[in-house]
């Protein structure tokens, strides 16, 4: 088996991963970055390209920014992670500009004038910066910086397994990878590994605006390696997304503020369900939509009708329409629903779409996990945002923690004293081969069902019972169905499959594990907070009673995907006055 070696392995080529890789290379490390797609072509590319900073405008401060993030997250955030973010956001943005990405200036971008800012929703000061061409320009600059940094980039390569040293106290020693082009696997030997594989929006397909690569790989890899996940039940939804045609369902078309001063939601009888949308939060509008649809008031495609017609009769409303033209909302409406909807001359159906995974791998303030030599950054990590996320903070998090993880990893390298490549290859023995769907010649069972169809079934199941609206009976039913689906997914045959079909099976295995973690966490959180809406527990707990929910595997066969049959345990971690106790609680729930 081929073995390649490096000081630092980065898994994922979005904003967080490329930032970590470039910074590590600039600090002298030998870096390999693997991406199952192409670097810069994930969720970063389709993002709005807005990035939070701190202290740009007079009146802003680290303390104000800190409190804004904590308040938006209902104080479930890890305060130490938030402190680091607000303190280093400005410096991180300056570093990204040194790499070639120039934020818009007040003079329209000509020259190098004063940086342009806006006050995004939930922020109490203007601190959000603009990328010239949204996520496209940002991803292009990061990709350019990556390719000029000396990082070895392996695209169309998926990670099937994190490899642990035989002495587990030595932690992660590399990864088992799959080249999707020729369907061959190989080993990367690395002293340090950074998980930057993004979120898990595809668990709710088609009700997500994520790219198809967001299948929760980082969460599953970390969990199987022995790390903990935190608050996996928490996710951010955007309330207005397309519901048809099928190939456009889930695409976001705006926030409540984009509905203008006169936008309302109507049911299938034309009755107003909710007004004053521009004054409502994302969670309020999303909950209203799913409740009304569940009550049978939805349209033929499963959404409520967004009626923006009255905006055309006022100056403020017309300004909202012009804003929609600038953001691309109007063009998306035209393509999906036709000219009348695009002109706001008729109501059109909308439904919430999963936008961002708020939970993730538990980390400290340097991005380190509980497993030695393993880091997690960006959307793969949890703890920064809590129960909800302020707009423009996600990319700031990617930059701050991408830089910090790289610097910490480089500062603790042992001069190449890693497990030798030959020894690491030998570790990939029969126990991996038996479990690993890459060993196609060892599996003789016929193809009974394509893994992509299993992923679709899982997405429909999660959307129905573990989306915005949740309750105990439905979550328990989901767990039972997940276990049945797991039997099919974990016994998939890969005989004579090409690399990309093997990828579908690998993603299905990761997704089923992450789905189980989400559902068990949702059962443990008996309150409604942020976008976690338990209709059987419709109110939030008092702040002093709020808890974080941690997830860990209960058995020791963590490195064997197909044979991980043990329970996932959920731990409710005690908190005092919004701050974490060290050590947490010992209360477990299945």
GIFEN-V828983 format. One record per pair of residues at least 12 apart in sequence whose C-alpha atoms are under 8 Angstrom apart, sorted by the first residue. I is the first residue (numbers start at 0). J is the second residue. D is the distance in whole Angstrom. If there is no record, write none. Layout:
<<I:J:D> <I:J:D>>
This chain:
<<0:184:8> <0:185:6> <0:186:7> <0:424:7> <1:184:8> <1:185:5> <1:186:6> <1:424:8> <2:185:6> <2:186:5> <2:187:6> <2:188:7> <2:420:6> <2:421:7> <2:424:7> <3:185:8> <3:186:6> <3:187:5> <3:188:6> <3:420:7> <4:187:6> <4:188:5> <4:189:6> <4:420:7> <5:29:5> <5:30:6> <5:31:6> <5:187:8> <5:188:6> <5:189:5> <5:190:7> <6:28:6> <6:29:5> <6:30:6> <6:189:5> <6:190:5> <6:191:6> <6:412:7> <6:415:7> <7:23:8> <7:28:7> <7:29:6> <7:30:5> <7:31:6> <7:189:6> <7:190:6> <7:191:5> <7:192:6> <7:193:7> <7:408:8> <8:30:6> <8:31:5> <8:32:6> <8:33:8> <8:173:7> <8:187:8> <8:189:6> <8:190:8> <8:191:6> <8:192:5> <8:193:6> <9:30:7> <9:31:6> <9:32:5> <9:33:6> <9:192:6> <9:193:5> <9:194:6> <9:195:7> <10:32:6> <10:33:5> <10:34:6> <10:158:8> <10:192:8> <10:193:6> <10:194:5> <10:195:5> <10:196:6> <11:32:7> <11:33:6> <11:34:5> <11:35:8> <11:38:8> <11:194:7> <11:195:5> <11:196:4> <11:197:7> <12:32:7> <12:33:7> <12:34:6> <12:37:7> <12:38:4> <12:39:6> <12:40:8> <12:41:8> <12:195:7> <12:196:8> <13:38:6> <13:39:5> <13:40:7> <13:41:6> <13:42:7> <13:43:6> <13:138:8> <13:195:7> <13:196:8> <13:197:8> <14:39:7> <14:43:6> <14:138:7> <14:141:7> <14:377:8> <14:394:7> <14:397:6> <14:398:7> <15:195:6> <15:376:6> <15:377:5> <15:394:8> <15:397:4> <15:398:6> <15:400:7> <15:401:5> <16:32:8> <16:193:8> <16:194:8> <16:195:5> <16:196:8> <16:376:8> <16:377:8> <16:401:7> <17:32:8> <17:38:8> <17:141:6> <17:142:7> <17:145:6> <17:401:8> <18:141:7> <18:397:8> <18:398:6> <18:401:5> <18:402:6> <19:193:8> <19:400:8> <19:401:4> <19:402:5> <19:403:8> <19:404:7> <19:405:5> <20:32:7> <20:145:7> <20:150:7> <20:405:7> <21:144:7> <21:145:6> <21:148:6> <21:150:7> <22:402:6> <22:405:6> <22:406:7> <23:405:5> <23:406:6> <23:408:8> <23:409:6> <24:148:6> <24:149:7> <24:150:6> <25:148:7> <26:406:7> <26:409:7> <27:409:8> <28:409:6> <29:150:7> <30:149:8> <30:150:5> <30:151:6> <31:150:6> <31:151:5> <31:152:6> <31:153:7> <32:150:7> <32:151:6> <32:152:5> <32:153:6> <33:152:6> <33:153:5> <33:154:6> <33:155:8> <33:156:6> <33:157:7> <33:158:8> <34:153:6> <34:154:5> <34:155:6> <34:156:6> <34:157:6> <35:154:6> <35:155:4> <35:156:4> <35:157:5> <35:158:8> <35:179:8> <35:212:8> <36:154:6> <36:155:5> <36:156:7> <36:212:8> <37:154:5> <37:155:7> <38:142:6> <38:154:7> <39:138:5> <39:139:7> <39:141:7> <39:142:6> <40:138:7> <41:210:6> <41:212:7> <42:209:6> <42:210:6> <43:134:6> <43:135:8> <43:137:8> <43:138:6> <44:133:8> <44:134:4> <44:135:5> <44:136:8> <44:137:7> <44:138:5> <45:133:8> <45:134:5> <45:135:7> <46:133:7> <46:134:5> <46:135:8> <47:130:8> <47:133:5> <47:134:5> <48:129:6> <48:130:5> <48:132:8> <48:133:4> <48:134:4> <48:135:8> <48:137:7> <48:391:8> <48:394:8> <49:127:6> <49:128:5> <49:129:5> <49:130:6> <49:133:7> <49:391:5> <49:394:8> <50:127:5> <50:128:5> <50:129:7> <50:130:8> <50:391:5> <50:392:6> <50:393:8> <50:394:6> <50:395:6> <51:88:7> <51:126:6> <51:127:4> <51:128:6> <51:391:5> <51:392:5> <51:394:8> <51:395:6> <52:85:8> <52:88:5> <52:89:5> <52:92:7> <52:126:5> <52:127:6> <52:128:7> <52:395:7> <53:85:7> <53:86:8> <53:88:6> <53:89:6> <53:126:6> <54:89:8> <54:126:7> <55:116:8> <55:125:8> <55:126:6> <56:124:8> <56:125:6> <56:126:7> <58:124:7> <59:124:6> <59:125:8> <59:126:8> <61:85:6> <61:86:6> <63:123:8> <64:85:6> <64:122:7> <64:123:8> <65:81:6> <65:82:6> <65:85:6> <67:121:7> <67:122:6> <67:123:7> <68:81:7> <68:384:7> <68:388:7> <68:389:7> <69:81:8> <69:384:8> <69:385:8> <71:121:7> <71:384:8> <71:385:8> <71:386:7> <71:387:6> <71:388:6> <71:389:7> <72:384:5> <72:385:4> <72:386:4> <72:387:5> <72:388:6> <72:529:7> <73:385:7> <73:386:6> <73:387:7> <73:528:8> <73:529:7> <73:542:8> <74:385:7> <74:386:8> <74:542:8> <74:577:6> <75:382:8> <75:384:8> <75:385:4> <75:386:6> <75:545:7> <75:546:7> <75:547:7> <75:577:7> <76:382:5> <76:383:5> <76:384:5> <76:385:4> <76:386:8> <77:382:5> <77:383:6> <77:385:8> <77:578:7> <77:579:7> <78:383:8> <78:578:7> <79:363:8> <79:364:6> <80:363:7> <80:364:5> <80:382:7> <80:383:6> <81:383:6> <81:384:8> <83:364:7> <84:395:8> <84:396:6> <84:399:6> <84:400:8> <87:399:6> <88:395:6> <88:396:8> <88:398:8> <88:399:6> <91:395:8> <91:398:6> <91:399:6> <91:402:8> <92:395:8> <92:398:7> <95:398:8> <98:140:7> <98:141:8> <98:144:6> <99:140:6> <99:144:8> <100:130:8> <100:136:8> <100:137:6> <100:140:6> <100:141:8> <101:130:7> <101:131:8> <102:114:7> <102:115:8> <102:128:6> <102:129:6> <102:130:5> <102:131:6> <103:115:6> <103:128:7> <103:129:6> <103:130:6> <103:131:6> <108:131:8> <114:128:7> <115:128:6> <115:129:7> <116:128:5> <116:129:7> <119:389:8> <119:390:6> <119:391:8> <120:389:7> <120:390:7> <121:389:6> <121:390:8> <122:389:7> <127:391:6> <155:178:6> <155:179:6> <155:180:7> <156:176:7> <156:177:6> <156:178:5> <156:179:6> <157:176:6> <157:177:5> <157:178:7> <157:179:7> <157:502:7> <158:174:7> <158:175:6> <158:176:4> <158:177:6> <159:174:7> <159:175:6> <159:176:6> <159:177:7> <159:220:8> <159:435:8> <159:505:7> <160:174:6> <160:175:5> <160:176:7> <160:220:6> <160:558:7> <161:173:6> <161:174:4> <161:175:6> <161:220:6> <161:221:8> <161:223:8> <161:224:6> <161:558:7> <162:174:5> <162:175:7> <162:224:8> <162:423:8> <162:558:7> <163:224:7> <163:558:8> <164:418:8> <168:371:7> <169:371:6> <169:372:8> <170:370:6> <170:371:4> <170:372:6> <170:373:7> <171:190:8> <171:191:7> <171:192:7> <171:224:8> <171:370:7> <171:371:6> <171:372:6> <171:373:6> <172:188:6> <172:189:6> <172:190:6> <172:191:7> <172:192:8> <172:372:8> <172:417:7> <172:418:7> <172:423:8> <173:186:7> <173:187:5> <173:188:4> <173:189:5> <173:190:7> <173:191:8> <173:192:7> <174:186:6> <174:187:5> <174:188:7> <174:189:8> <175:187:7> <175:427:8> <177:437:7> <177:498:8> <178:498:7> <179:497:8> <179:498:4> <179:499:6> <179:502:7> <180:498:6> <180:499:8> <181:497:8> <181:498:6> <182:437:8> <182:497:6> <182:498:4> <182:499:8> <182:501:8> <183:437:7> <183:498:8> <184:437:7> <186:420:8> <186:423:8> <186:424:6> <187:420:8> <188:417:8> <188:418:7> <188:419:8> <188:420:6> <188:423:7> <189:417:7> <190:372:7> <190:412:7> <190:413:8> <190:415:7> <190:416:8> <190:417:5> <190:418:8> <191:372:5> <191:373:6> <191:374:8> <191:408:7> <191:412:8> <192:372:6> <192:373:5> <192:374:6> <193:373:6> <193:374:5> <193:375:6> <193:376:7> <193:404:8> <194:217:6> <194:373:7> <194:374:6> <194:375:5> <194:376:6> <194:379:7> <195:217:7> <195:375:6> <195:376:5> <195:377:6> <195:378:7> <195:379:6> <196:213:8> <196:215:7> <196:216:6> <196:217:5> <196:378:8> <196:379:6> <197:213:6> <197:215:7> <197:216:8> <197:217:7> <197:377:7> <197:378:5> <197:379:5> <198:213:5> <198:214:7> <198:215:5> <198:216:8> <198:217:8> <198:355:7> <198:356:5> <198:378:5> <198:379:6> <199:213:5> <199:214:5> <199:215:4> <199:216:8> <199:355:8> <199:356:6> <199:510:8> <200:213:6> <200:214:7> <200:215:8> <200:353:6> <200:354:7> <200:355:7> <200:356:7> <201:213:6> <201:214:5> <201:458:7> <202:214:7> <202:454:8> <202:457:7> <202:458:5> <202:461:7> <202:462:8> <202:510:7> <202:514:7> <203:353:7> <203:457:8> <203:458:4> <203:459:7> <203:461:6> <203:462:5> <203:466:7> <204:249:8> <204:455:7> <204:458:5> <204:459:7> <204:462:8> <205:248:6> <205:249:6> <205:458:7> <206:248:7> <206:249:4> <206:351:7> <206:352:5> <206:353:6> <206:462:7> <207:249:5> <207:250:7> <207:352:5> <207:353:4> <207:354:6> <208:249:5> <208:250:5> <208:251:6> <208:352:6> <208:353:6> <208:354:6> <209:353:8> <209:354:6> <214:506:6> <214:509:7> <214:510:6> <215:379:8> <215:509:6> <215:510:6> <215:513:7> <216:506:7> <216:509:6> <216:510:7> <217:360:8> <217:379:6> <218:359:6> <218:360:6> <218:379:7> <218:513:7> <219:509:5> <219:510:8> <219:512:6> <219:513:6> <220:509:8> <221:360:7> <222:551:6> <222:552:7> <222:557:8> <223:552:7> <223:557:4> <223:558:6> <223:559:8> <223:560:7> <224:370:7> <224:557:6> <224:558:6> <225:369:8> <225:370:7> <225:551:7> <225:552:7> <225:557:6> <226:360:7> <226:361:7> <226:368:6> <226:369:6> <226:370:6> <226:551:7> <227:360:6> <227:361:6> <227:368:8> <227:369:7> <227:549:6> <227:550:6> <227:551:5> <228:358:7> <228:359:5> <228:360:4> <228:361:5> <228:381:7> <228:549:6> <228:550:5> <228:551:7> <229:358:6> <229:359:6> <229:360:6> <229:361:6> <229:381:6> <229:382:7> <229:547:7> <229:548:6> <229:549:4> <229:550:6> <230:357:7> <230:358:5> <230:359:7> <230:381:7> <230:382:8> <230:385:8> <230:520:7> <230:547:6> <230:548:5> <230:549:6> <231:356:8> <231:357:7> <231:358:4> <231:359:6> <231:516:7> <231:517:5> <231:520:6> <231:521:8> <231:548:8> <231:549:8> <231:550:8> <232:358:7> <232:516:8> <232:517:5> <232:518:7> <232:520:5> <232:521:5> <232:531:7> <233:356:7> <233:357:5> <233:358:6> <233:385:8> <233:386:6> <233:387:8> <233:529:8> <233:530:7> <233:531:6> <234:353:7> <234:354:8> <234:355:6> <234:356:5> <234:357:5> <234:358:7> <234:386:7> <234:387:7> <234:530:6> <234:531:7> <235:353:6> <235:354:6> <235:355:5> <235:356:6> <235:357:7> <235:387:6> <235:388:7> <235:529:8> <235:530:6> <236:281:7> <236:282:7> <236:285:7> <236:351:6> <236:352:5> <236:353:4> <236:354:5> <236:355:7> <236:467:8> <236:530:7> <237:251:7> <237:253:8> <237:254:7> <237:281:6> <237:285:7> <237:351:5> <237:352:5> <237:353:7> <237:354:6> <238:253:8> <238:254:7> <238:255:7> <238:281:6> <238:282:8> <238:284:6> <238:285:5> <238:288:8> <238:349:8> <238:350:6> <238:351:4> <238:352:6> <239:251:6> <239:252:6> <239:253:6> <239:254:6> <239:255:8> <239:349:5> <239:350:6> <239:351:5> <239:352:7> <240:252:5> <240:253:7> <240:349:5> <240:350:5> <240:351:6> <240:352:6> <241:335:8> <241:348:7> <241:349:5> <241:350:7> <242:300:6> <242:301:7> <242:302:7> <242:348:7> <242:349:6> <242:350:6> <243:300:7> <243:335:7> <244:335:6> <247:335:7> <249:350:8> <249:351:8> <249:352:5> <249:353:8> <250:352:7> <251:352:7> <252:328:5> <252:331:7> <252:332:8> <253:328:7> <254:281:7> <255:276:5> <255:277:5> <255:278:7> <255:279:6> <255:280:7> <255:281:7> <255:284:7> <256:276:7> <256:277:4> <256:278:7> <256:279:8> <257:277:7> <257:319:6> <257:322:8> <257:323:7> <258:276:6> <258:277:6> <258:307:7> <258:319:7> <259:276:8> <259:277:6> <259:307:7> <259:310:6> <259:315:7> <259:316:5> <259:319:5> <259:320:8> <260:275:7> <260:276:7> <260:277:6> <260:310:7> <260:315:7> <260:316:6> <261:274:8> <261:275:7> <261:276:8> <261:307:7> <261:308:8> <261:309:6> <261:310:5> <261:316:7> <262:274:7> <262:275:7> <262:276:6> <262:277:7> <262:305:7> <262:306:6> <262:307:5> <262:308:7> <262:309:7> <262:310:7> <263:275:7> <263:276:6> <263:305:6> <263:306:5> <263:307:7> <264:303:6> <264:304:6> <264:305:5> <264:306:6> <265:303:6> <265:304:5> <265:305:6> <265:306:7> <266:291:8> <266:296:5> <266:297:6> <266:298:7> <266:303:6> <266:304:6> <267:296:6> <267:297:6> <267:298:5> <267:303:7> <267:304:8> <268:296:8> <272:287:8> <272:291:8> <273:287:8> <282:529:6> <282:530:5> <285:350:8> <285:351:6> <285:467:7> <286:467:7> <286:468:7> <286:530:8> <286:532:7> <288:302:7> <288:303:6> <288:350:7> <288:351:8> <289:350:8> <289:351:8> <289:467:7> <289:468:7> <290:468:8> <291:303:8> <298:348:7> <300:348:7> <301:348:8> <301:350:7> <302:348:5> <302:349:5> <302:350:5> <303:347:8> <303:348:5> <303:349:6> <303:350:7> <304:346:6> <304:347:5> <304:348:4> <304:349:6> <305:346:5> <305:347:5> <305:348:6> <305:349:7> <306:343:8> <306:345:7> <306:346:4> <306:347:7> <307:343:6> <307:344:8> <307:345:8> <307:346:7> <308:343:5> <308:344:5> <308:345:7> <308:346:7> <311:343:8> <329:341:5> <329:342:8> <355:378:8> <356:378:7> <357:378:7> <357:381:6> <357:382:8> <357:384:6> <357:385:7> <357:386:7> <357:387:7> <357:388:7> <358:380:7> <358:381:4> <358:382:7> <358:385:7> <359:378:7> <359:379:5> <359:380:4> <359:381:4> <359:382:7> <360:375:7> <360:379:6> <360:380:4> <360:381:5> <361:380:6> <361:381:6> <361:382:7> <362:374:7> <362:375:7> <362:380:7> <362:381:7> <362:382:7> <365:400:7> <365:403:6> <365:404:5> <365:407:7> <366:380:8> <366:400:6> <366:403:7> <366:404:5> <367:404:7> <372:408:8> <374:404:7> <375:404:8> <376:397:7> <376:400:6> <376:401:6> <376:404:7> <377:393:7> <377:394:8> <377:396:6> <377:397:5> <377:400:7> <377:401:7> <378:393:8> <378:397:8> <386:528:6> <386:529:5> <386:530:7> <386:531:8> <387:529:5> <387:530:7> <430:559:7> <431:558:8> <431:559:6> <434:559:6> <434:560:6> <434:561:5> <434:562:7> <435:559:8> <435:560:7> <435:561:7> <436:491:8> <436:492:7> <436:493:6> <436:501:7> <436:504:8> <436:505:7> <437:493:7> <437:501:7> <438:493:8> <439:492:8> <439:493:5> <439:494:5> <439:495:7> <439:496:8> <440:494:6> <440:495:8> <441:494:8> <442:492:6> <442:493:7> <442:494:6> <443:492:7> <443:494:6> <444:492:6> <444:494:8> <445:492:7> <445:494:7> <446:491:8> <446:492:6> <446:493:7> <446:494:8> <450:488:7> <450:491:8> <450:500:8> <450:503:6> <450:504:5> <450:507:6> <451:503:6> <451:504:7> <451:507:8> <453:484:8> <453:488:7> <453:507:7> <454:507:6> <454:510:8> <457:481:8> <457:484:8> <457:511:7> <460:477:7> <461:477:7> <461:514:7> <464:477:7> <465:477:8> <465:518:7> <465:521:8> <467:530:6> <467:531:6> <467:532:6> <468:531:8> <468:532:5> <468:533:6> <468:534:7> <469:531:8> <469:532:6> <469:533:5> <469:534:6> <469:535:8> <470:533:5> <470:534:6> <470:535:6> <470:536:8> <471:522:6> <471:533:8> <471:535:7> <474:518:6> <474:521:8> <474:522:7> <477:518:8> <478:515:7> <478:518:7> <478:519:8> <481:511:7> <481:514:8> <481:515:7> <484:511:8> <485:508:8> <485:511:6> <488:504:7> <488:507:7> <488:508:6> <488:511:8> <489:508:6> <489:560:8> <489:561:5> <490:561:7> <491:504:7> <508:560:8> <515:567:8> <516:550:7> <516:567:7> <519:569:7> <519:589:7> <520:548:6> <520:549:8> <520:550:7> <520:569:6> <523:548:7> <523:569:7> <523:571:7> <523:588:7> <524:548:7> <526:538:6> <526:539:5> <526:540:6> <527:539:5> <527:540:8> <542:576:8> <542:577:7> <543:574:8> <543:575:7> <543:576:6> <543:577:7> <544:574:8> <545:574:7> <545:577:8> <546:571:6> <546:572:6> <546:573:6> <546:574:6> <547:571:6> <547:572:5> <547:573:7> <547:574:8> <548:569:7> <548:570:6> <548:571:5> <548:572:6> <549:569:6> <549:570:5> <549:571:6> <549:572:7> <550:567:7> <550:568:6> <550:569:5> <550:570:6> <551:567:6> <551:568:6> <551:569:7> <552:565:7> <552:566:6> <552:567:5> <552:568:6> <553:565:6> <553:566:6> <553:567:6> <553:568:6> <554:566:7> <566:589:7> <567:589:7> <568:587:7> <568:588:6> <568:589:5> <569:587:6> <569:588:5> <569:589:6> <570:584:7> <570:585:7> <570:586:6> <570:587:5> <570:588:7> <571:583:8> <571:584:7> <571:585:8> <571:586:6> <571:587:7> <572:584:5> <572:585:8> <572:586:8>>
